[in-house]
Amino acid sequence: MSEQNVRNKQLLYLASLVTVLLIAFFSIVYADSQFLFMVKSIEIQGNHEVPQQEIAAMTDIQRGMNIFDVDIDANALRIRENPYIWNARLSRVFPDRIQIQVYERQPQALLQLDRIYALDRFATLLPKPSEIGDLPIITGIDWSPHGSYGEKVTHPLVRSGLTVIQLSRIKYPLIKEALTEMHWDRDNDSWIAVFNNSKRPLIYCGKENLDDRLNILQNYLAEAEKDNINIKNFQYIDLRYQDQVVVR
């Protein structure tokens, strides 16, 4: 065998050895990278009403899967199917963590129909929250919701009652502190505001120009407080007359 042939065989052997070593090396690197980028934790932030376990169960994310296999957009859409969650954002936090940020709708009022619902500030229909707290309730409306949770309520009386509650929260602190119920009185075609769950006094607000009437009520309550007048001694307060308060 010539010296050239021996040299060629040696080069071929060396090349084969290098190839095997490179394959082994990149296999180890690939295996390490697969382990490195395996999802080890799912971090959920921003939730109050919806439990973290429930949010995680809405996704198809599993611990141990490759972080690059997580479909960020599809899982965000799944989470937003919950009526309390109006938005959700997912992000990969390298090397091994998925972060889920949710933005929940905040109940502004309860709504008594065939059961107790909740409404956010856009009149989105929500299930009854786990904690009611001091949320005012809208009652007396004879109506059955035709939509599903997460849809906006268009019924004019529901929206009108919600408007009163929102106005009191934004502009009229004395009313906000005491208001526990807005009741629609069909017989008198008027809203009745109930303070502190008490039937004394019933406050007749009418159904139109509600902002103006709330302003009149706010001023009256301020004067009554200054003059040490206990409004619980009245049977009713009637705001349905032009620019005046009728009490009995």
N, C-alpha and C positions, 0 to 999 in steps of 0.2 A: 504494500500500500504506500502510495506516495505521500510525501510530507504535506502536500496541498490537501489531499483527501482527509488526512488526519486532522488538519487544521479546520477544515470545513465541518467535520463531525463534532469537533469541540465547540465551534461557534453555534452549531445547531443545538447541541446539548445545553449550552449556556443560555441561548435564547429561550429554549423550552423551560428551563429552570426559572428564568426571569418572569416568563409569562405566568407560570404556576404561582410564583410568589406574588405577582401583581394581582392575580385573581383572588388569592387568599387574602391579601391586604385589603382590597376593595370590598371583599365580602365581609370582612371584619368591620370595616368602616361603615358599610351599609347597615349591618346588624346593629352596630352601636348607635347609628343615627336613628334607626327605627325605635330603639329603646329610648333614646334621648328625647324624641319628639312624641312619645306616648302621653296621652292626656292623663294626668295624675290628679288634677283637682278642677272643680267647676265652681267659680266664685260668682255669687248672685248679689246684686246691689239694687237698692231703690224700692224694694217691695215692702209693703205694710199690710195690705189686705190679703194678698195671695201668698201662701206659704212657699218657702224656697223649694221644698220637696215637690210641690205641685208644679212649679215652674220648670224644675229639672226634668220632671216626668213628661212635659210637653215636647221635649226635644228628643232627638235620636242620638244624643251624645253619650258615649259610654267611656268610662275610665279604661284606659289601655288601648284605645284606638289612636291612630296616628292623627296628630293635630291638624295636618294638612287635609285630612279626609273629612273634617267637620265642615258642613255646608252652612256657612254663616247666615246667608240670606234666607234660606229655606227654614232654618230653625227660628230666626226672628219672626217670620210670618206665622209659624206655629204658635209661638208665645203670644202674639198679638190677637189670636183667636179668643183669648180669655177676655170677657167684657170689661174687666177692671183695668186691663193693660192697654193703653192707647199707643204705646210705642215700646220697642225693645231693640237693643243694639248688642251684638256679640262681637267679641274681638279675641284674637289669639295673643296670649302673653307668653312669649317664648321663654323656656323651651317646652313647657308641659302644662300650661294652664289656659282654660277658657274663661273669659270674664263675660258675664251677662248683666247688662244694665237695663232695668225696666223702669218705665214711667207710668204710674198708676193714675187712673181717674180718681178724683177726690169727691166723695159724696157731699152735697150741699144741703140736701133735704131728703126726708123719707116721703113715700107716697103710699097711702092706704087705698088699695083697690080690692081685688080678690085675695090679695096677700099684701105684705109690706114689701115695697121695692125701695130703691134709692135712686136719686137723680144727681148727676154732676152739674156743673155750671152751664153746660150746653144742653141740658135736659136729656142726656143720654140715660137710657133705662139700664139700671144695674140691679143685681141681686141685693137683698138686705145685707148690710155689712155685718161683720162679726162683732163690731163694737159700735153701738148707736151713739153713745155719748150724749151731747146736748143738741143733736140735730133736730130741727123743727120738722113737723109732719104735716103733709097736705092731706086733708080728708074731705069727704062729702061729695066726691065726684063720681057720678055713675057712668063708668066707662071701663071697657076691658081692653088691655093693650093687644094690638094685633101684630106688632113687631116682636122681635126677639131681643134678648139682652144685647147691649152694645149699640142699639139703634136709637136715634134721636126721637123723642116724643114730640109730636106736632099738635096734640090736643090743646086748644086755646086756653082752657081753664087750668090745665096742668102748668102750662108755661106762665100763665098769669100769676098763679100761686107761687111758683118758683121765683118769679121776678120780685115779688114782695119780699121774700126771704133774702134774696141777694141784695136788694136795695137796703134793707135793714142792716145787713152785714157790712155794707160798704159805707153808707151815709148816716145811719141813724143808730148810734150806739145804745141809747136808752131802750129802744125797741128791740135791738139785737139781744140785749141782756135778758129780756123777759119773754120774748116770743118763743112759744113752744108748739103752736099749732096754727095753721091757716085752714079754716073750715069753710067750704062752699055751702051757703045756705040757699037752697033752691027756692024755698018759699018766699024769701025776701030778695032773691036775685042779687046777693051781696056776699062778699067775703067777710068772715068774722075772724078777727085775730084773737087768739087765746094766749094769755100771759100766765106763765108759771103753772101750767096745767090746771088753772082755776077757772071756774065759770063766773067769777066776779072780778072785774066787769067783763062782759062780752063787748068787743070793740068792732062796731060795724064800719067797714071800710068802703062799701060799694064795690063797683067793678071797673070803674073808669077813673082816669087821672089819679092812679094809685100813688105815684111819686109825690104829687102835691098833697094828698091826704096824709101820707106818712110824715111829710114835713110838718104839717099842722099838728099831728099827734106827737111828734118829737118835741115841738115847742111847748105843747100843753103839758107833757110829762115833765119837762124841765121846770116849768112854772109851778106845777104841783109839788115837785120835790123841794123847790125853794121855799114854798109856803107850807111845807109839812102836811100836805094833803095826801091821805092814804086812798088811792084810787080803788082799793078793794072794798071800800064802803059804797061804791056805786054799783048799780045793777048792770048798767051798760054805758058805753061811750059811743056816740053816733057821729061819724065823720061825713055822712052823706049829704050834708047841707053845705052850701057854698060858703067857704071861708069861715066856718064856725064849728065849734064843738058843742054837741048837745049831750048832757049827762043826766043821769037819773039814779 
